[in-house]
C-alpha cells in the first residue's frame, strides 16, 4: 500500500503525494490495447525521469527527479480511480514509478483564465528551453504549475525532448510564439499529431 495521498489520475500515470513533500507518479499505460507491452510503463518511467533530470541539470524550471522505482498498488490505493476495470487491472501488479520533488502552486487548468503576465512567463520558459537545445510539445493546462512566488514550472517532462528529434520537427512554433496574444483555448490544446509518433520517443 502507498502511504500517500491520491492527487490526480492522468493519461499515463497516477499521482500520489507523500508526507515528505515528494510526488510519486505510477505509470500504467500498458493497460491500453495499443500499449499492451508489459515493458511499456518502464519505458515511460525511464524516459520521463531522464528528460526531467536533463532539464533540471540545465537549470530549467522542472521538479527535481529523485529515483525510478517499482510499486505494487492495492485496491485501497486505487479506490479513487473511477475506471474500475483499470483499477482491477492495476491492483496487485508491480508497476514502474518515478519519485520527484513536489512543486506547490496551481495548475493552469485550476486558474482557468491566465493573465497576459502568466502567458508571458510561459513564453519565457519555452524560450529558455529552446536555448538549452530542447523543445516542449505537450502544451496543455495541467502540465504547468504556478507557484506562490509567481514562478512557472513544467511538471510533466515526457515530451521535453531535443530540438532535432523527429517529433519536435512538427511545426508547433506558432503555439509557443503566440502564447501572449492568442486565445486560451487555442494554445492549451495538446497537439494531437504528436501522439501518433510517441513510440519514436523511446
C-alpha angles and dihedrals in degrees: 000000000000113000093214144092120264108243110169146342113226139180094270107019152006120252125218129178120219125211090248089066096256128129125227117203112194113198119219106160094124084078090081120089092236091052102041093140106116089215094059096089088054090053091049092049094048093045095051093043092051093046091049093046092051092048092046091051088052090056096249122149101264130118117272108255115223110181150331113241143162122249133188112211123207130199092268090058090050102043092107093052104105094201098081093185089058091046091052091048093051100042115105096005126112114249133185118245142172126224116212144163118288113237112203120219142066130301122237087249090059092050091053096190112039118202124243088254092057091048089051090053090053090051091050090051091051089049090054090048090052091048087055090056095256137106131206115216104169094088105171136129101255094054096068125074123193112205127212086254088061094249122138124224134185107225102182113061101174090112100035095115142157115284092238094055115120092241091051090058090073106105105257094142097110092055090058102035094048099045094114094053112027125089116274094242091053097061107030090062112103114239101251095199091068092062090063088062099042094113089065089067093073 
